[in-house]
Amino acid sequence: GGRRGVRGIGTRALALMTEQGTVRDLPRLRMNAAWFMLRADPGRAQEAANVLDQALADLQDLGSPVDLAIWESTRSLADLLLGHPEEAEQLARQALLHLSAFPGVESARALISLGDSLVAQGRRTEADTYYQAAGQAMEQAPASRQVASLWREIADRLALADQIDEALAAYRRALDAGGIRSNLAPATAALEAANRTDRPSERTPRAEADVSAGAGVSAATRAAGASHPGAP
């Protein structure tokens, strides 16, 4: 259902833009359509790679460094899914070079792609370094669905590496970026009430004095009773 819908939207949009779009918009739309293909159906990786290759020449002529970096990150994913992790690594590194003056969300995406290509080559420790760098690249990114999605991707990869604390922190960042924030006020109030119920009652100084006085009276009464002739 959902994947077919996403795939259909990408295909229809590409067809429409091919007929009506400008030269500048068309390569960008090809990139978006390829990305939708890769996300919705990894089995279409070769088709996505072909669409990306059709966009490259126009991007090189008309695109910005960020456009080229997005192309390289997306093509890196296609190569990874096609079983070419070395080529995927090279493309991800090229994307980071193009983004050196534009740190942020796209840098995070390229870092994730680079980490994935390294995992596929058995370089797990090195990959974890890039996943953590991806999180750092998004520290100042404003909340959005795109940022939430990238935080989720980072969290999933950290969880797979058994970096549980780091993964939980990334999952929280994903929820925050998606606008789902925690409200602990009711839980905190309930916990404080429970602690008050379980805590031994505390006596004020006056209450302690009253208790001591009562104990003294009781002792005097017992002594008087013991000295009375009728006492047992």
Disulfide bonds with the S-S distance in Angstrom:
none
